Amino acid sequence: LSHLEPDCILHFGDRLISKPLQTWLSKSSTSTYLMVADHPVCYDTSHKATHRIMTDPHVFCQQLLPLIHPRVSW
């Protein structure tokens, strides 16, 4: 994970239980970190979340899917 630097992090659900993933996220310099959960409690232990969306993750994905266009490689 140490060599990856995402443009955006999309976090579904509650707090993370993987310490290596938590460490990696806390060191990430990504400017956009979205948390999607269906309740008002924010489990952002890294304090990196830039946006919080309170909705059912399944509904969020259903609404996001039509906006994603596959990349075509030639």
HUJO-V163715 format. One record per residue. N is the residue number from 1. RES is the residue in three letters. PSI is psi in whole degrees, 0 to 359 (999 if undefined). D_LAST is the distance of its C-alpha to the last C-alpha in Angstrom with 1 decimal. Layout:
n:N res:RES psi:PSI d_last:D_LAST
n:N res:RES psi:PSI d_last:D_LAST
This chain:
n:1 res:LEU psi:336 d_last:28.7
n:2 res:SER psi:335 d_last:30.1
n:3 res:HIS psi:355 d_last:26.9
n:4 res:LEU psi:137 d_last:25.1
n:5 res:GLU psi:99 d_last:25.4
n:6 res:PRO psi:155 d_last:24.1
n:7 res:ASP psi:327 d_last:23.5
n:8 res:CYS psi:146 d_last:25.5
n:9 res:ILE psi:130 d_last:27.6
n:10 res:LEU psi:109 d_last:28.2
n:11 res:HIS psi:119 d_last:31.4
n:12 res:PHE psi:132 d_last:32.8
n:13 res:GLY psi:207 d_last:36.4
n:14 res:ASP psi:200 d_last:39.2
n:15 res:ARG psi:154 d_last:39.9
n:16 res:LEU psi:146 d_last:37.9
n:17 res:ILE psi:352 d_last:39.8
n:18 res:SER psi:114 d_last:37.8
n:19 res:LYS psi:319 d_last:39.4
n:20 res:PRO psi:321 d_last:36.5
n:21 res:LEU psi:318 d_last:34.2
n:22 res:GLN psi:317 d_last:36.9
n:23 res:THR psi:314 d_last:37.3
n:24 res:TRP psi:315 d_last:33.6
n:25 res:LEU psi:322 d_last:33.4
n:26 res:SER psi:334 d_last:36.5
n:27 res:LYS psi:350 d_last:35.1
n:28 res:SER psi:144 d_last:31.8
n:29 res:SER psi:21 d_last:31.5
n:30 res:THR psi:144 d_last:29.1
n:31 res:SER psi:347 d_last:30.4
n:32 res:THR psi:117 d_last:29.6
n:33 res:TYR psi:106 d_last:31.1
n:34 res:LEU psi:131 d_last:31.6
n:35 res:MET psi:129 d_last:34.1
n:36 res:VAL psi:120 d_last:34.2
n:37 res:ALA psi:159 d_last:37.4
n:38 res:ASP psi:27 d_last:39.8
n:39 res:HIS psi:164 d_last:42.9
n:40 res:PRO psi:351 d_last:44.2
n:41 res:VAL psi:129 d_last:44.7
n:42 res:CYS psi:111 d_last:42.3
n:43 res:TYR psi:64 d_last:41.9
n:44 res:ASP psi:79 d_last:40.2
n:45 res:THR psi:337 d_last:41.9
n:46 res:SER psi:348 d_last:39.6
n:47 res:HIS psi:38 d_last:40.3
n:48 res:LYS psi:347 d_last:36.7
n:49 res:ALA psi:129 d_last:35.9
n:50 res:THR psi:338 d_last:35.2
n:51 res:HIS psi:143 d_last:35.0
n:52 res:ARG psi:125 d_last:36.8
n:53 res:ILE psi:117 d_last:36.0
n:54 res:MET psi:98 d_last:38.7
n:55 res:THR psi:168 d_last:37.4
n:56 res:ASP psi:126 d_last:36.6
n:57 res:PRO psi:326 d_last:33.3
n:58 res:HIS psi:316 d_last:32.5
n:59 res:VAL psi:317 d_last:33.0
n:60 res:PHE psi:313 d_last:31.0
n:61 res:CYS psi:320 d_last:28.0
n:62 res:GLN psi:322 d_last:28.5
n:63 res:GLN psi:333 d_last:28.6
n:64 res:LEU psi:326 d_last:25.6
n:65 res:LEU psi:315 d_last:23.2
n:66 res:PRO psi:342 d_last:22.8
n:67 res:LEU psi:351 d_last:21.9
n:68 res:ILE psi:125 d_last:18.9
n:69 res:HIS psi:129 d_last:15.6
n:70 res:PRO psi:145 d_last:12.7
n:71 res:ARG psi:140 d_last:9.8
n:72 res:VAL psi:124 d_last:6.5
n:73 res:SER psi:129 d_last:3.8
n:74 res:TRP psi:999 d_last:0.0
